């Protein structure tokens, strides 16, 4: 299915070519002046400069060639050589019916060739509750997963669980000191208890205590290091205890992710990469990439032409330990084997940019990934009113569970203020409140360019007016209500006819979804989907106000407007779903 901009671009390109001008210059864009035209092409200015010709004369000749095109109502030349294009009503109607008939994609096209894509996001850790710092990675990563899958790629979302390393040794020693894991402390192969000796509350309490003690108590720190080494070497009791840490933590994390509408196809952890480290280190050594440096072993990743020195990737520390970068590099090796990939996207804080550049360069040097197959999609921070990363009033980091609870409480309050859902059963009202809360949080995040930071303002995010998630849900619910009333009256959608300006605007907005989805995919920028969803909601609101639907002057007009309403709802719900936002049936 081809959008109008692409169709007209081909037509204008052919007209340019007929005048001996490179068709690539005939780029068509949405008009800067929608009151004058639907689309425009400014290519005559650049083409005339190259040809040393008069741009208006060239534009006029191109326009003359386009006047006979039945898809266009008018073609006019403005200013120094802008070509303004107004689409014929019949062409708009045809495009609207194509969008309305495309239930699965609502007018959006897919990729020409599907790729195997892994999206690495969230990065939760064992024994640590999720906090607001995990929010952006989770929300952006989930949206990109949905977008890439929607466009036709084979996609795996991977949580990349933080379940290995020194923090595990700290927990083992802390549990031992409190007598919580005596049954797991014995050497040998077990058997060991199947039930967990610790709860999530235990882990959340023990980890910060152990981490603090390790900074002050050298003996405790040494014991934790030894426990870490024995765990990684395969000590059976420690492995069994560690498995409980992971299971208990994952259960809680799944609860938080589920509340946000986030899920993963893979729950691979840093521990899964451990098996690949020895072979990878041997391979790097064999290739001559591993270099001794002050007792450590590194891979140099600087390139000729670098504007600044990029530190080498530390693979093996002077103590013989695998490092953070080692695990990430080994993860790439593991992913190459299963499930395989053409592209890996890492949705991680922008402050990790240098780390990922080191890992990516090392992976390409070693032949573990092709150039361009690894991308770090950094993002800005969610800030408080002071412009600094968001904190609680006490200055601590807000738990994600507490943030979600706070948002749901605010959603209930706003729904009651707006007298929405008052007559609904309590369970349905609660479901709506949760959907409104998640929509507020997600849209507030995803409506911003991924690379920018934004200020957290729950009151503003939760408004049912303006550019917010709740506003979009309200618009979707309003269309659902309209369609239910139509069904009750026996009215049905029919052939589309476009006559009123608001109808034209709505069809052109529906048509623009294809480009919005393609651009969001190419630029890895969900905010372009959010922008489209908001424009669509606004366009429908204007259409609804200007063009009576159920009270249309005749049956044919009513059927046409019902078809446009249904198409708008379907596309709005698909766009919101790409953002990870679910819409309620009513409010």
C-alpha positions in Angstrom: 0.0 0.0 0.0 1.5 3.3 -1.1 0.9 6.6 0.6 -0.1 9.7 -1.4 3.2 11.5 -0.9 5.1 8.6 -2.5 2.6 8.3 -5.4 2.8 12.1 -6.1 6.6 12.0 -5.7 6.8 9.5 -8.5 4.5 11.6 -10.7 6.5 14.8 -10.0 9.7 12.9 -10.6 8.6 11.7 -14.0 7.6 15.3 -14.9 11.1 16.5 -13.8 12.7 13.8 -15.8 10.7 14.8 -18.9 12.3 18.2 -18.5 15.7 16.7 -18.4 16.1 17.2 -14.7 17.2 14.6 -12.1 14.0 13.0 -10.8 15.7 12.7 -7.3 15.3 16.5 -7.0 11.5 16.2 -7.2 11.0 15.5 -3.6 7.4 15.9 -2.4 6.6 17.0 1.1 3.4 17.9 3.1 2.6 21.5 2.3 3.8 24.3 4.6 0.6 26.0 3.8 -2.2 23.4 4.1 -4.7 26.2 3.4 -3.2 26.5 -0.1 -2.2 23.0 -1.0 -1.9 19.4 0.3 1.7 18.8 -0.9 4.5 20.8 -2.4 7.7 20.2 -4.3 10.6 22.7 -4.0 12.9 20.8 -6.3 12.7 23.4 -9.1 14.8 25.8 -7.2 17.8 23.4 -6.7 17.3 22.0 -10.3 17.2 25.5 -11.9 20.4 26.5 -10.0 22.2 23.5 -11.3 20.9 24.2 -14.9 21.5 27.9 -14.6 17.8 28.4 -15.5 14.9 30.4 -14.1 13.3 28.3 -11.3 9.8 29.7 -11.8 10.0 28.9 -15.5 11.1 25.3 -14.8 8.4 24.9 -12.1 5.8 26.1 -14.6 6.8 23.6 -17.2 6.7 20.8 -14.7 3.3 22.0 -13.4 2.0 22.0 -16.9 2.9 18.3 -17.3 1.1 17.5 -14.1 -2.2 19.3 -14.8 -3.6 16.3 -16.7 -3.0 13.9 -13.8 -6.5 12.8 -12.6 -5.2 12.3 -9.1 -4.7 16.1 -8.7 -7.4 18.7 -8.4 -5.0 21.5 -9.0 -1.3 22.3 -9.6 0.0 25.8 -9.0 3.3 27.5 -9.0 4.0 29.9 -6.1 6.8 32.3 -5.2 10.2 31.7 -6.9 9.3 28.2 -8.0 7.3 26.2 -5.4 5.0 23.6 -7.0 1.7 23.3 -4.9 -0.3 20.2 -5.3 -3.9 19.7 -4.3 -5.2 16.1 -4.3 -8.5 15.3 -6.1 -11.4 14.3 -3.8 -11.8 11.0 -5.5 -8.2 10.1 -4.9 -8.5 11.0 -1.2 -11.6 8.8 -1.0 -9.8 5.9 -2.6 -6.9 6.3 -0.2 -9.2 6.5 2.8 -11.0 3.3 1.8 -7.6 1.6 1.4 -6.7 2.6 4.9 -10.1 1.7 6.3 -9.8 -1.8 4.7 -6.4 -2.4 6.1 -7.3 -3.7 9.6 -3.9 -5.0 10.5 -1.7 -2.0 9.4 -4.1 0.9 8.9 -2.3 2.1 5.8 1.3 1.6 6.9 3.7 -0.4 4.8 6.4 -2.8 5.9 10.1 -3.4 5.3 11.2 -4.8 2.0 13.5 -7.3 3.6 13.0 -8.6 7.1 15.9 -8.7 9.5 16.7 -10.5 12.7 16.8 -7.8 15.4 17.5 -8.1 19.1 16.6 -5.1 21.3 18.5 -5.0 24.6 16.6 -2.9 27.1 15.6 -2.3 30.7 18.7 -4.1 32.3 17.2 -4.9 35.7 19.4 -6.3 38.4 19.0 -9.1 40.9 18.1 -8.0 44.4 17.7 -4.4 43.4 14.1 -2.9 43.1 13.5 -1.1 39.8 13.5 2.6 40.1 12.7 5.6 37.8 16.1 5.2 36.2 14.8 2.1 34.5 11.7 3.8 33.2 13.0 5.3 30.0 14.9 2.3 28.9 11.9 0.1 29.5 9.4 2.4 27.7 11.6 3.2 24.7 12.8 -0.3 24.3 9.3 -1.8 24.4 8.0 0.8 21.8 10.9 0.1 19.5 10.4 -3.7 19.8 6.7 -3.2 18.8 7.6 -0.8 16.0 10.3 -3.1 14.4 8.0 -6.1 14.7 5.1 -4.0 13.1 7.3 -3.1 10.2 8.0 -6.8 9.6 11.3 -7.7 11.3 11.8 -10.8 13.4 12.4 -9.2 16.8 13.5 -10.4 20.3 13.3 -8.1 23.3 16.0 -9.1 25.8 15.9 -7.8 29.4 19.7 -8.4 29.8 19.3 -9.3 33.4 22.1 -8.2 35.8 22.6 -11.5 37.6 26.3 -12.1 37.8 29.4 -10.5 39.3 30.5 -9.1 42.6 27.0 -8.3 43.8 26.1 -12.0 43.9 29.1 -12.7 46.1 28.0 -9.9 48.4 24.5 -11.5 48.8 25.9 -15.0 49.4 28.1 -13.8 52.2 25.3 -11.5 53.7 22.9 -14.5 53.7 25.5 -16.7 55.3 26.1 -14.1 58.1 22.4 -13.9 58.9 22.0 -17.7 58.9 19.4 -17.5 56.0 21.2 -20.0 53.8 23.0 -22.5 56.0 21.7 -25.4 53.8 23.5 -23.9 50.8 26.9 -23.3 52.4 28.1 -26.9 52.5 30.5 -28.0 49.8 29.5 -30.8 47.5 26.7 -31.5 45.0 23.8 -31.3 47.3 20.8 -31.9 47.1 19.8 -28.4 48.1 16.4 -27.0 49.2 14.0 -26.4 46.3 12.3 -23.5 48.2 13.9 -20.1 48.4 15.5 -19.2 51.8 15.1 -15.5 51.0 12.2 -13.2 50.0 12.5 -10.1 47.8 12.3 -8.0 50.9 15.3 -9.9 52.3 17.3 -9.3 49.1 16.3 -5.6 49.0 17.4 -5.2 52.6 20.6 -7.2 52.4 22.1 -5.8 49.3 22.6 -2.2 50.3 23.8 -3.3 53.7 26.3 -5.7 52.2 27.5 -3.1 49.6 28.0 -0.6 52.3 29.9 -3.0 54.5 32.2 -4.1 51.7 33.4 -0.5 51.3 34.4 -0.3 55.0 35.4 -3.9 55.9 38.2 -5.4 53.9 37.7 -8.9 55.3 34.1 -8.9 54.3 35.0 -7.6 50.9 37.5 -10.4 50.4 35.0 -13.0 51.5 32.5 -11.6 48.9 35.2 -11.8 46.2 36.0 -15.3 47.1 32.3 -16.3 47.0 31.9 -14.6 43.6 34.8 -16.6 42.3 33.5 -19.9 43.7 30.0 -19.2 42.3 31.4 -18.5 38.8 33.6 -21.6 39.1 30.5 -23.7 39.6 30.2 -24.4 43.4 26.9 -26.2 43.6 25.5 -24.8 46.8 26.2 -21.2 45.7 24.7 -21.9 42.3 21.6 -23.2 43.9 21.3 -20.2 46.2 22.0 -17.9 43.3 19.2 -19.5 41.3 16.8 -18.5 44.1 18.1 -14.9 44.1 17.3 -14.8 40.3 13.9 -16.4 40.6 12.7 -14.2 43.4 14.0 -11.1 41.7 12.6 -12.0 38.4 9.1 -12.6 39.8 9.0 -9.1 41.2 10.4 -7.6 38.1 7.8 -9.3 35.9 5.2 -7.7 38.2 6.6 -4.2 37.6 7.1 -4.7 33.9 3.6 -6.1 33.5 2.1 -3.0 35.2 3.9 -0.9 32.5 2.8 -3.1 29.6 6.4 -4.2 29.0 7.5 -7.8 28.3 10.5 -9.7 27.0 11.0 -12.6 24.7 14.3 -13.4 26.4 15.4 -13.1 30.0 19.0 -13.7 29.3 21.4 -12.5 32.0 25.0 -11.7 32.3 25.4 -15.2 33.6 24.4 -16.6 30.2 27.4 -14.9 28.7 29.8 -16.4 31.2 30.1 -19.7 29.3 31.3 -17.8 26.2 34.1 -15.8 28.0 36.9 -18.4 28.0 36.6 -19.3 24.3 36.2 -15.7 23.4 39.4 -14.7 25.3 41.3 -17.5 23.6 40.0 -16.4 20.2 40.9 -12.7 20.9 44.4 -13.9 21.9 44.7 -16.1 18.8 43.8 -13.2 16.5 46.4 -11.0 18.2 43.9 -8.6 19.5 44.5 -9.2 23.2 47.4 -7.1 24.5 49.1 -7.2 27.9 49.0 -3.9 29.7 50.2 -3.5 33.3 49.1 -6.9 34.2 45.7 -6.6 32.6 44.6 -7.7 29.1 43.0 -5.2 26.7 41.8 -4.7 23.2 42.8 -1.4 21.6 39.9 0.2 19.8 41.2 3.5 18.6 41.0 4.3 14.9 42.9 6.5 12.6 41.0 9.8 12.4 39.5 9.7 15.9 39.1 13.2 17.2 39.8 12.0 20.8 41.4 9.0 22.3 39.0 6.2 23.2 40.3 4.0 26.0 40.9 0.3 25.3 38.4 -2.3 26.2 39.5 -4.0 29.4 38.9 -7.7 28.9 40.7 -9.3 31.8 41.7 -7.4 34.9 45.1 -7.6 36.5 43.4 -9.9 39.1 42.3 -12.3 36.3 38.6 -11.3 36.4 36.3 -10.8 33.5 35.0 -7.2 33.4 31.7 -5.5 32.5 32.9 -5.0 28.9 34.0 -8.7 28.7 30.4 -9.8 29.5 28.9 -7.4 26.9 31.3 -8.7 24.3 30.7 -12.3 25.2 26.9 -11.6 25.0 27.4 -10.6 21.4 29.2 -13.9 20.8 26.3 -15.8 22.4 23.7 -13.9 20.5 25.5 -14.6 17.2 24.9 -18.3 17.9 21.4 -18.1 19.3 19.1 -16.6 18.0 21.5 -15.0 15.5 21.1 -11.3 14.5 21.4 -8.8 11.7 21.1 -5.9 14.2 21.3 -5.4 17.9 19.9 -2.2 19.4 21.0 -1.2 22.9 18.5 1.1 24.6 20.7 2.3 27.4 21.4 5.7 29.0 23.4 8.1 26.9 26.1 8.3 29.6 27.1 4.7 28.5 28.1 5.9 25.0 31.8 5.4 25.4 31.4 2.0 26.9 29.3 0.7 24.0 31.6 2.3 21.4 34.5 0.3 22.9 32.5 -2.9 22.9 31.2 -2.4 19.4 34.6 -1.6 17.9 36.1 -4.7 19.6 33.3 -6.9 18.3 33.8 -5.6 14.8 37.6 -6.1 15.0 37.1 -9.6 16.2 34.5 -10.4 13.5 31.7 -11.0 16.0 29.5 -8.4 14.3 29.4 -6.6 11.0 30.1 -2.8 11.0 26.8 -1.1 11.6 25.1 -4.1 13.1 25.4 -2.8 16.7 23.7 0.4 17.7 23.6 2.2 21.0 20.3 4.2 21.3 21.1 6.5 24.1 18.5 8.7 25.8 18.3 11.6 28.1 17.1 11.6 31.7 13.8 12.1 33.4 14.4 15.2 35.5 12.8 16.9 38.5 11.8 20.6 38.5 15.5 21.4 39.4 16.6 20.0 36.0 18.5 17.2 37.7 17.6 13.4 37.5 14.3 12.9 39.3 14.5 12.2 43.1 12.1 11.7 45.9 11.5 14.7 48.3 13.9 13.0 50.7 16.5 13.0 47.9 16.5 9.3 47.3 15.8 7.4 44.1 12.0 6.7 43.6 11.1 3.0 43.2 9.3 2.3 40.0 6.5 0.5 41.9 6.0 3.7 44.0 5.9 5.8 40.8 3.3 3.6 39.2 1.2 3.6 42.4 1.5 7.4 42.5 0.4 7.7 38.9 -2.6 5.3 39.4 -3.7 7.4 42.4 -3.5 10.6 40.3 -5.5 8.9 37.5 -8.3 8.0 39.8 -8.4 11.5 41.1 -8.5 13.0 37.6 -11.2 10.6 36.4 -13.4 11.5 39.3 -12.8 15.2 38.8 -13.8 14.9 35.1 -16.8 12.7 36.1 -15.6 9.9 33.9 -16.4 6.3 34.7 -18.5 7.2 37.7 -21.2 4.7 36.7 -18.9 1.8 35.9 -18.3 -1.2 38.1 -15.3 -0.8 40.5 -13.1 -3.4 38.8 -13.6 -1.7 35.4 -13.0 1.7 36.8 -9.7 0.5 38.4 -8.7 -1.0 35.0 -9.4 2.3 33.3 -7.4 4.2 36.0 -4.4 1.9 35.4 -4.6 2.4 31.6 -4.8 6.2 32.1 -1.8 6.2 34.4 0.3 4.1 32.1 -0.7 6.2 29.1 0.2 9.4 31.0 3.7 8.1 31.9 4.4 6.5 28.5 3.2 9.3 26.3 5.0 11.9 28.4 8.2 10.0 27.8 7.7 9.0 24.2 6.4 12.3 23.0 9.9 13.7 23.6 12.8 13.0 21.2 14.6 10.0 22.6 17.9 11.9 23.0 16.5 14.8 25.0 15.8 15.0 28.7 12.4 16.1 30.1 10.9 17.3 33.4 8.6 15.0 35.3 5.3 16.8 36.0 2.6 14.3 36.9 -0.2 16.9 37.1 0.5 18.0 33.5 1.0 14.4 32.2 -2.4 13.4 33.7 -4.5 16.1 32.1 -7.3 15.1 29.7 -6.5 18.2 27.6 -3.5 19.0 25.5 -0.7 16.8 24.3 -1.1 13.9 26.8 -1.7 10.2 27.0 -5.1 10.7 28.8 -6.3 13.0 26.0 -5.5 10.4 23.4 -7.4 7.7 25.3 -10.3 10.1 25.7 -10.4 10.6 21.9 -10.3 6.9 21.3 -13.1 6.2 23.8 -15.2 9.0 22.2 -14.9 7.3 18.8 -15.8 3.9 20.3 -18.9 5.5 21.9 -19.9 7.0 18.5 -19.5 3.7 16.7 -21.5 1.9 19.4 -24.4 4.4 19.1 -24.3 4.0 15.3 -24.5 0.2 15.6 -27.5 0.6 18.0 -29.2 2.7 15.4 -28.5 0.2 12.7 -26.2 2.6 10.9 -23.2 1.1 9.1 -20.0 2.4 7.4 -20.0 2.6 3.7 -18.2 4.2 0.7 -16.1 7.2 1.5 -16.8 10.5 -0.2 -14.6 13.5 0.7 -16.2 17.0 0.4 -15.6 19.1 3.5 -12.3 20.6 4.5 -12.3 18.7 7.8 -12.8 15.4 5.9 -9.9 16.2 3.6 -7.7 17.0 6.6 -8.6 13.7 8.3 -7.8 11.7 5.2 -4.5 13.4 4.7 -3.6 12.7 8.4 -4.6 9.0 8.0 -2.4 8.9 4.9 0.6 10.3 6.8 0.8 7.3 9.2 2.8 5.3 6.6 5.6 8.0 6.5 5.5 8.5 10.3 6.0 4.7 10.9 8.8 4.5 8.3 10.6 7.6 9.8 10.2 6.4 13.4 11.7 3.0 12.3 14.6 4.5 10.4 15.5 7.1 13.0 14.7 4.7 16.0 12.5 7.5 17.3 9.1 6.6 18.8 8.3 10.2 19.3 7.4 10.4 15.6 4.6 7.9 16.3 3.5 9.9 19.3 3.4 13.0 17.2 1.3 11.3 14.6 -1.2 9.9 17.2 -1.6 13.4 18.6 -2.2 15.0 15.2 -4.7 12.2 14.3 -6.6 12.8 17.5 -6.7 16.6 16.8 -7.7 16.0 13.2 -10.6 13.7 14.2 -11.7 16.2 16.9 -12.0 18.9 14.2 -13.7 16.5 11.9 -16.2 15.5 14.6 -17.0 19.1 15.4 -17.4 20.2 11.7 -19.0 17.1 10.2 -22.0 15.6 12.0 -21.8 11.9 11.8 -25.0 10.3 13.1 -26.9 13.5 12.3 -25.4 13.7 8.7 -27.8 15.1 6.1 -28.2 11.8 4.3 -27.5 8.1 4.6 -24.5 8.1 2.2 -22.8 10.9 4.0 -23.4 9.2 7.4 -22.0 5.9 6.0 -18.9 7.7 4.7 -18.3 9.6 8.0 -18.7 6.4 9.9 -16.1 4.7 7.7 -13.7 7.6 8.4 -14.4 7.4 12.1 -13.7 3.7 12.2 -10.5 4.2 10.2 -9.3 6.9 12.6 -10.0 4.7 15.6 -8.2 1.7 14.2 -5.1 3.8 13.2 -5.1 5.6 16.6 -5.2 2.3 18.5 -2.4 0.8 16.4 -0.3 3.9 16.9 -1.0 3.8 20.6 -0.2 0.1 20.7 3.2 0.9 19.1 3.8 3.2 22.0 2.8 0.4 24.4 -0.5 2.1 25.4 -3.7 0.2 25.7 -7.1 1.9 25.2 -10.2 1.2 27.4 -13.6 0.6 25.8 -15.2 3.4 27.7 -14.8 6.0 30.4 
